[in-house]
Amino acid sequence: MALVFNNANVEHGKSHTFTFNQRVTNVTVGIQGYSVKYPNSDNHVRAIDVNANIASISGQQVTVTANCVMYDDSKNYAYGSVDITCIAVV
């Protein structure tokens, strides 16, 4: 068994499939960073929600999803991307 690390930048609401060289027996994902900004500079920030989730594990492949959204009290929304690290036991 070995730990294998793989990285990807995933846009809000999208998925990404990591492919490893052997069958994955266990996996976790972590967030290395994220990027989100309003299209103009005159907005306050009410909240920023960022997450990365494992959608499926199948053989040598792990599919993850990402969400990255920022909003203010005036219902202005901005969407970004998430830098995901997939750590697999193969």
CNS distance restraints for C-alpha pairs under 8 A (distance, minus, plus):
assign (resid   1 and name CA) (resid  89 and name CA) 6.39 0.50 0.50
assign (resid   1 and name CA) (resid  90 and name CA) 5.51 0.50 0.50
assign (resid   2 and name CA) (resid  89 and name CA) 5.56 0.50 0.50
assign (resid   2 and name CA) (resid  90 and name CA) 5.48 0.50 0.50
assign (resid   3 and name CA) (resid  87 and name CA) 6.69 0.50 0.50
assign (resid   3 and name CA) (resid  88 and name CA) 5.63 0.50 0.50
assign (resid   3 and name CA) (resid  89 and name CA) 4.76 0.50 0.50
assign (resid   3 and name CA) (resid  90 and name CA) 6.53 0.50 0.50
assign (resid   4 and name CA) (resid  20 and name CA) 7.94 0.50 0.50
assign (resid   4 and name CA) (resid  87 and name CA) 5.76 0.50 0.50
assign (resid   4 and name CA) (resid  88 and name CA) 5.26 0.50 0.50
assign (resid   4 and name CA) (resid  89 and name CA) 6.42 0.50 0.50
assign (resid   4 and name CA) (resid  90 and name CA) 7.15 0.50 0.50
assign (resid   5 and name CA) (resid  85 and name CA) 6.70 0.50 0.50
assign (resid   5 and name CA) (resid  86 and name CA) 5.74 0.50 0.50
assign (resid   5 and name CA) (resid  87 and name CA) 4.70 0.50 0.50
assign (resid   5 and name CA) (resid  88 and name CA) 6.53 0.50 0.50
assign (resid   6 and name CA) (resid  18 and name CA) 7.24 0.50 0.50
assign (resid   6 and name CA) (resid  85 and name CA) 5.68 0.50 0.50
assign (resid   6 and name CA) (resid  86 and name CA) 5.20 0.50 0.50
assign (resid   6 and name CA) (resid  87 and name CA) 6.64 0.50 0.50
assign (resid   7 and name CA) (resid  83 and name CA) 7.14 0.50 0.50
assign (resid   7 and name CA) (resid  84 and name CA) 5.66 0.50 0.50
assign (resid   7 and name CA) (resid  85 and name CA) 4.50 0.50 0.50
assign (resid   7 and name CA) (resid  86 and name CA) 6.21 0.50 0.50
assign (resid   8 and name CA) (resid  16 and name CA) 7.72 0.50 0.50
assign (resid   8 and name CA) (resid  83 and name CA) 5.82 0.50 0.50
assign (resid   8 and name CA) (resid  84 and name CA) 5.45 0.50 0.50
assign (resid   8 and name CA) (resid  85 and name CA) 6.72 0.50 0.50
assign (resid   9 and name CA) (resid  81 and name CA) 6.55 0.50 0.50
assign (resid   9 and name CA) (resid  82 and name CA) 5.60 0.50 0.50
assign (resid   9 and name CA) (resid  83 and name CA) 4.40 0.50 0.50
assign (resid   9 and name CA) (resid  84 and name CA) 6.16 0.50 0.50
assign (resid  10 and name CA) (resid  14 and name CA) 6.44 0.50 0.50
assign (resid  10 and name CA) (resid  15 and name CA) 6.75 0.50 0.50
assign (resid  10 and name CA) (resid  16 and name CA) 6.62 0.50 0.50
assign (resid  10 and name CA) (resid  65 and name CA) 7.55 0.50 0.50
assign (resid  10 and name CA) (resid  66 and name CA) 6.10 0.50 0.50
assign (resid  10 and name CA) (resid  81 and name CA) 5.43 0.50 0.50
assign (resid  10 and name CA) (resid  82 and name CA) 5.30 0.50 0.50
assign (resid  10 and name CA) (resid  83 and name CA) 6.41 0.50 0.50
assign (resid  10 and name CA) (resid  84 and name CA) 7.19 0.50 0.50
assign (resid  11 and name CA) (resid  15 and name CA) 7.87 0.50 0.50
assign (resid  11 and name CA) (resid  66 and name CA) 6.62 0.50 0.50
assign (resid  11 and name CA) (resid  67 and name CA) 7.41 0.50 0.50
assign (resid  11 and name CA) (resid  68 and name CA) 7.75 0.50 0.50
assign (resid  11 and name CA) (resid  80 and name CA) 6.16 0.50 0.50
assign (resid  11 and name CA) (resid  81 and name CA) 4.12 0.50 0.50
assign (resid  11 and name CA) (resid  82 and name CA) 6.37 0.50 0.50
assign (resid  12 and name CA) (resid  66 and name CA) 5.45 0.50 0.50
assign (resid  12 and name CA) (resid  67 and name CA) 4.43 0.50 0.50
assign (resid  12 and name CA) (resid  68 and name CA) 5.15 0.50 0.50
assign (resid  12 and name CA) (resid  69 and name CA) 7.35 0.50 0.50
assign (resid  12 and name CA) (resid  79 and name CA) 6.17 0.50 0.50
assign (resid  12 and name CA) (resid  80 and name CA) 5.63 0.50 0.50
assign (resid  12 and name CA) (resid  81 and name CA) 5.29 0.50 0.50
assign (resid  12 and name CA) (resid  82 and name CA) 7.25 0.50 0.50
assign (resid  13 and name CA) (resid  65 and name CA) 6.85 0.50 0.50
assign (resid  13 and name CA) (resid  66 and name CA) 5.78 0.50 0.50
assign (resid  13 and name CA) (resid  67 and name CA) 5.37 0.50 0.50
assign (resid  13 and name CA) (resid  68 and name CA) 7.85 0.50 0.50
assign (resid  14 and name CA) (resid  65 and name CA) 5.83 0.50 0.50
assign (resid  14 and name CA) (resid  66 and name CA) 6.10 0.50 0.50
assign (resid  14 and name CA) (resid  67 and name CA) 7.75 0.50 0.50
assign (resid  15 and name CA) (resid  63 and name CA) 6.66 0.50 0.50
assign (resid  15 and name CA) (resid  64 and name CA) 5.47 0.50 0.50
assign (resid  15 and name CA) (resid  65 and name CA) 4.27 0.50 0.50
assign (resid  15 and name CA) (resid  66 and name CA) 6.51 0.50 0.50
assign (resid  16 and name CA) (resid  63 and name CA) 5.55 0.50 0.50
assign (resid  16 and name CA) (resid  64 and name CA) 5.46 0.50 0.50
assign (resid  16 and name CA) (resid  65 and name CA) 6.50 0.50 0.50
assign (resid  17 and name CA) (resid  61 and name CA) 6.40 0.50 0.50
assign (resid  17 and name CA) (resid  62 and name CA) 5.51 0.50 0.50
assign (resid  17 and name CA) (resid  63 and name CA) 4.15 0.50 0.50
assign (resid  17 and name CA) (resid  64 and name CA) 6.39 0.50 0.50
assign (resid  18 and name CA) (resid  61 and name CA) 5.57 0.50 0.50
assign (resid  18 and name CA) (resid  62 and name CA) 5.18 0.50 0.50
assign (resid  18 and name CA) (resid  63 and name CA) 6.21 0.50 0.50
assign (resid  18 and name CA) (resid  86 and name CA) 7.71 0.50 0.50
assign (resid  19 and name CA) (resid  60 and name CA) 5.67 0.50 0.50
assign (resid  19 and name CA) (resid  61 and name CA) 4.56 0.50 0.50
assign (resid  19 and name CA) (resid  62 and name CA) 6.62 0.50 0.50
assign (resid  20 and name CA) (resid  24 and name CA) 7.39 0.50 0.50
assign (resid  20 and name CA) (resid  60 and name CA) 5.17 0.50 0.50
assign (resid  20 and name CA) (resid  61 and name CA) 6.30 0.50 0.50
assign (resid  20 and name CA) (resid  90 and name CA) 7.88 0.50 0.50
assign (resid  21 and name CA) (resid  60 and name CA) 6.59 0.50 0.50
assign (resid  22 and name CA) (resid  59 and name CA) 7.74 0.50 0.50
assign (resid  22 and name CA) (resid  60 and name CA) 5.48 0.50 0.50
assign (resid  22 and name CA) (resid  90 and name CA) 5.65 0.50 0.50
assign (resid  23 and name CA) (resid  59 and name CA) 4.80 0.50 0.50
assign (resid  23 and name CA) (resid  60 and name CA) 4.34 0.50 0.50
assign (resid  23 and name CA) (resid  61 and name CA) 7.77 0.50 0.50
assign (resid  23 and name CA) (resid  90 and name CA) 5.63 0.50 0.50
assign (resid  24 and name CA) (resid  57 and name CA) 7.51 0.50 0.50
assign (resid  24 and name CA) (resid  58 and name CA) 7.70 0.50 0.50
assign (resid  24 and name CA) (resid  59 and name CA) 5.95 0.50 0.50
assign (resid  24 and name CA) (resid  60 and name CA) 5.40 0.50 0.50
assign (resid  24 and name CA) (resid  61 and name CA) 7.23 0.50 0.50
assign (resid  24 and name CA) (resid  62 and name CA) 7.93 0.50 0.50
assign (resid  24 and name CA) (resid  88 and name CA) 6.22 0.50 0.50
assign (resid  24 and name CA) (resid  89 and name CA) 5.76 0.50 0.50
assign (resid  24 and name CA) (resid  90 and name CA) 4.65 0.50 0.50
assign (resid  25 and name CA) (resid  88 and name CA) 7.41 0.50 0.50
assign (resid  25 and name CA) (resid  89 and name CA) 5.56 0.50 0.50
assign (resid  25 and name CA) (resid  90 and name CA) 5.76 0.50 0.50
assign (resid  26 and name CA) (resid  88 and name CA) 5.79 0.50 0.50
assign (resid  26 and name CA) (resid  89 and name CA) 5.09 0.50 0.50
assign (resid  26 and name CA) (resid  90 and name CA) 7.45 0.50 0.50
assign (resid  27 and name CA) (resid  86 and name CA) 7.12 0.50 0.50
assign (resid  27 and name CA) (resid  87 and name CA) 5.61 0.50 0.50
assign (resid  27 and name CA) (resid  88 and name CA) 4.29 0.50 0.50
assign (resid  27 and name CA) (resid  89 and name CA) 6.15 0.50 0.50
assign (resid  28 and name CA) (resid  54 and name CA) 7.54 0.50 0.50
assign (resid  28 and name CA) (resid  86 and name CA) 6.07 0.50 0.50
assign (resid  28 and name CA) (resid  87 and name CA) 5.39 0.50 0.50
assign (resid  28 and name CA) (resid  88 and name CA) 6.58 0.50 0.50
assign (resid  29 and name CA) (resid  52 and name CA) 7.01 0.50 0.50
assign (resid  29 and name CA) (resid  53 and name CA) 7.12 0.50 0.50
assign (resid  29 and name CA) (resid  54 and name CA) 7.15 0.50 0.50
assign (resid  29 and name CA) (resid  84 and name CA) 6.71 0.50 0.50
assign (resid  29 and name CA) (resid  85 and name CA) 5.59 0.50 0.50
assign (resid  29 and name CA) (resid  86 and name CA) 4.51 0.50 0.50
assign (resid  29 and name CA) (resid  87 and name CA) 5.98 0.50 0.50
assign (resid  30 and name CA) (resid  52 and name CA) 7.15 0.50 0.50
assign (resid  30 and name CA) (resid  84 and name CA) 5.78 0.50 0.50
assign (resid  30 and name CA) (resid  85 and name CA) 5.17 0.50 0.50
assign (resid  30 and name CA) (resid  86 and name CA) 6.57 0.50 0.50
assign (resid  30 and name CA) (resid  87 and name CA) 7.94 0.50 0.50
assign (resid  31 and name CA) (resid  51 and name CA) 7.56 0.50 0.50
assign (resid  31 and name CA) (resid  52 and name CA) 6.87 0.50 0.50
assign (resid  31 and name CA) (resid  82 and name CA) 6.94 0.50 0.50
assign (resid  31 and name CA) (resid  83 and name CA) 5.88 0.50 0.50
assign (resid  31 and name CA) (resid  84 and name CA) 4.82 0.50 0.50
assign (resid  31 and name CA) (resid  85 and name CA) 6.22 0.50 0.50
assign (resid  32 and name CA) (resid  82 and name CA) 7.75 0.50 0.50
assign (resid  32 and name CA) (resid  83 and name CA) 5.28 0.50 0.50
assign (resid  32 and name CA) (resid  84 and name CA) 5.84 0.50 0.50
assign (resid  32 and name CA) (resid  85 and name CA) 6.55 0.50 0.50
assign (resid  33 and name CA) (resid  82 and name CA) 6.06 0.50 0.50
assign (resid  33 and name CA) (resid  83 and name CA) 5.07 0.50 0.50
assign (resid  33 and name CA) (resid  84 and name CA) 7.47 0.50 0.50
assign (resid  34 and name CA) (resid  50 and name CA) 7.65 0.50 0.50
assign (resid  34 and name CA) (resid  68 and name CA) 7.47 0.50 0.50
assign (resid  34 and name CA) (resid  80 and name CA) 7.20 0.50 0.50
assign (resid  34 and name CA) (resid  81 and name CA) 5.65 0.50 0.50
assign (resid  34 and name CA) (resid  82 and name CA) 4.34 0.50 0.50
assign (resid  34 and name CA) (resid  83 and name CA) 5.72 0.50 0.50
assign (resid  35 and name CA) (resid  68 and name CA) 7.97 0.50 0.50
assign (resid  35 and name CA) (resid  80 and name CA) 5.37 0.50 0.50
assign (resid  35 and name CA) (resid  81 and name CA) 5.47 0.50 0.50
assign (resid  35 and name CA) (resid  82 and name CA) 6.63 0.50 0.50
assign (resid  36 and name CA) (resid  68 and name CA) 7.17 0.50 0.50
assign (resid  36 and name CA) (resid  69 and name CA) 7.25 0.50 0.50
assign (resid  36 and name CA) (resid  70 and name CA) 7.09 0.50 0.50
assign (resid  36 and name CA) (resid  78 and name CA) 6.71 0.50 0.50
assign (resid  36 and name CA) (resid  79 and name CA) 5.92 0.50 0.50
assign (resid  36 and name CA) (resid  80 and name CA) 4.21 0.50 0.50
assign (resid  36 and name CA) (resid  81 and name CA) 6.75 0.50 0.50
assign (resid  37 and name CA) (resid  70 and name CA) 7.71 0.50 0.50
assign (resid  37 and name CA) (resid  78 and name CA) 6.17 0.50 0.50
assign (resid  37 and name CA) (resid  79 and name CA) 7.35 0.50 0.50
assign (resid  37 and name CA) (resid  80 and name CA) 7.10 0.50 0.50
assign (resid  38 and name CA) (resid  43 and name CA) 7.25 0.50 0.50
assign (resid  38 and name CA) (resid  77 and name CA) 7.49 0.50 0.50
assign (resid  38 and name CA) (resid  78 and name CA) 5.38 0.50 0.50
assign (resid  39 and name CA) (resid  78 and name CA) 7.61 0.50 0.50
assign (resid  43 and name CA) (resid  72 and name CA) 7.05 0.50 0.50
assign (resid  43 and name CA) (resid  76 and name CA) 7.91 0.50 0.50
assign (resid  44 and name CA) (resid  72 and name CA) 5.79 0.50 0.50
assign (resid  44 and name CA) (resid  73 and name CA) 7.90 0.50 0.50
assign (resid  45 and name CA) (resid  70 and name CA) 7.03 0.50 0.50
assign (resid  45 and name CA) (resid  71 and name CA) 5.95 0.50 0.50
assign (resid  45 and name CA) (resid  72 and name CA) 4.84 0.50 0.50
assign (resid  45 and name CA) (resid  73 and name CA) 7.82 0.50 0.50
assign (resid  46 and name CA) (resid  70 and name CA) 7.56 0.50 0.50
assign (resid  46 and name CA) (resid  71 and name CA) 5.70 0.50 0.50
assign (resid  46 and name CA) (resid  72 and name CA) 4.35 0.50 0.50
assign (resid  46 and name CA) (resid  73 and name CA) 6.09 0.50 0.50
assign (resid  47 and name CA) (resid  70 and name CA) 5.72 0.50 0.50
assign (resid  47 and name CA) (resid  71 and name CA) 5.71 0.50 0.50
assign (resid  47 and name CA) (resid  72 and name CA) 6.77 0.50 0.50
assign (resid  48 and name CA) (resid  68 and name CA) 7.34 0.50 0.50
assign (resid  48 and name CA) (resid  69 and name CA) 5.76 0.50 0.50
assign (resid  48 and name CA) (resid  70 and name CA) 4.30 0.50 0.50
assign (resid  48 and name CA) (resid  71 and name CA) 6.71 0.50 0.50
assign (resid  49 and name CA) (resid  67 and name CA) 7.38 0.50 0.50
assign (resid  49 and name CA) (resid  68 and name CA) 5.72 0.50 0.50
assign (resid  49 and name CA) (resid  69 and name CA) 5.36 0.50 0.50
assign (resid  49 and name CA) (resid  70 and name CA) 6.38 0.50 0.50
assign (resid  50 and name CA) (resid  66 and name CA) 7.64 0.50 0.50
assign (resid  50 and name CA) (resid  67 and name CA) 5.50 0.50 0.50
assign (resid  50 and name CA) (resid  68 and name CA) 4.45 0.50 0.50
assign (resid  50 and name CA) (resid  69 and name CA) 6.62 0.50 0.50
assign (resid  50 and name CA) (resid  82 and name CA) 7.49 0.50 0.50
assign (resid  51 and name CA) (resid  66 and name CA) 5.85 0.50 0.50
assign (resid  51 and name CA) (resid  67 and name CA) 5.33 0.50 0.50
assign (resid  51 and name CA) (resid  68 and name CA) 6.72 0.50 0.50
assign (resid  51 and name CA) (resid  82 and name CA) 7.82 0.50 0.50
assign (resid  52 and name CA) (resid  64 and name CA) 6.81 0.50 0.50
assign (resid  52 and name CA) (resid  65 and name CA) 5.68 0.50 0.50
assign (resid  52 and name CA) (resid  66 and name CA) 4.57 0.50 0.50
assign (resid  52 and name CA) (resid  67 and name CA) 6.55 0.50 0.50
assign (resid  52 and name CA) (resid  82 and name CA) 7.60 0.50 0.50
assign (resid  52 and name CA) (resid  84 and name CA) 7.03 0.50 0.50
assign (resid  53 and name CA) (resid  64 and name CA) 5.44 0.50 0.50
assign (resid  53 and name CA) (resid  65 and name CA) 5.27 0.50 0.50
assign (resid  53 and name CA) (resid  66 and name CA) 6.56 0.50 0.50
assign (resid  54 and name CA) (resid  62 and name CA) 7.27 0.50 0.50
assign (resid  54 and name CA) (resid  63 and name CA) 6.10 0.50 0.50
assign (resid  54 and name CA) (resid  64 and name CA) 4.43 0.50 0.50
assign (resid  54 and name CA) (resid  65 and name CA) 6.49 0.50 0.50
assign (resid  55 and name CA) (resid  62 and name CA) 7.65 0.50 0.50
assign (resid  55 and name CA) (resid  63 and name CA) 5.36 0.50 0.50
assign (resid  55 and name CA) (resid  64 and name CA) 5.06 0.50 0.50
assign (resid  55 and name CA) (resid  65 and name CA) 6.36 0.50 0.50
assign (resid  56 and name CA) (resid  62 and name CA) 5.80 0.50 0.50
assign (resid  56 and name CA) (resid  63 and name CA) 5.18 0.50 0.50
assign (resid  56 and name CA) (resid  64 and name CA) 7.07 0.50 0.50
assign (resid  57 and name CA) (resid  61 and name CA) 5.90 0.50 0.50
assign (resid  57 and name CA) (resid  62 and name CA) 4.55 0.50 0.50
assign (resid  57 and name CA) (resid  63 and name CA) 6.48 0.50 0.50
assign (resid  58 and name CA) (resid  62 and name CA) 6.42 0.50 0.50
assign (resid  66 and name CA) (resid  81 and name CA) 7.41 0.50 0.50
assign (resid  66 and name CA) (resid  82 and name CA) 6.30 0.50 0.50
assign (resid  67 and name CA) (resid  80 and name CA) 7.89 0.50 0.50
assign (resid  67 and name CA) (resid  81 and name CA) 7.31 0.50 0.50
assign (resid  67 and name CA) (resid  82 and name CA) 7.24 0.50 0.50
assign (resid  68 and name CA) (resid  79 and name CA) 5.71 0.50 0.50
assign (resid  68 and name CA) (resid  80 and name CA) 5.21 0.50 0.50
assign (resid  68 and name CA) (resid  81 and name CA) 5.89 0.50 0.50
assign (resid  68 and name CA) (resid  82 and name CA) 6.63 0.50 0.50
assign (resid  69 and name CA) (resid  77 and name CA) 6.95 0.50 0.50
assign (resid  69 and name CA) (resid  78 and name CA) 5.77 0.50 0.50
assign (resid  69 and name CA) (resid  79 and name CA) 4.59 0.50 0.50
assign (resid  69 and name CA) (resid  80 and name CA) 6.37 0.50 0.50
assign (resid  70 and name CA) (resid  77 and name CA) 5.71 0.50 0.50
assign (resid  70 and name CA) (resid  78 and name CA) 5.20 0.50 0.50
assign (resid  70 and name CA) (resid  79 and name CA) 6.40 0.50 0.50
assign (resid  71 and name CA) (resid  75 and name CA) 6.27 0.50 0.50
assign (resid  71 and name CA) (resid  76 and name CA) 5.46 0.50 0.50
assign (resid  71 and name CA) (resid  77 and name CA) 4.49 0.50 0.50
assign (resid  71 and name CA) (resid  78 and name CA) 6.39 0.50 0.50
assign (resid  72 and name CA) (resid  76 and name CA) 5.63 0.50 0.50
assign (resid  72 and name CA) (resid  77 and name CA) 7.01 0.50 0.50
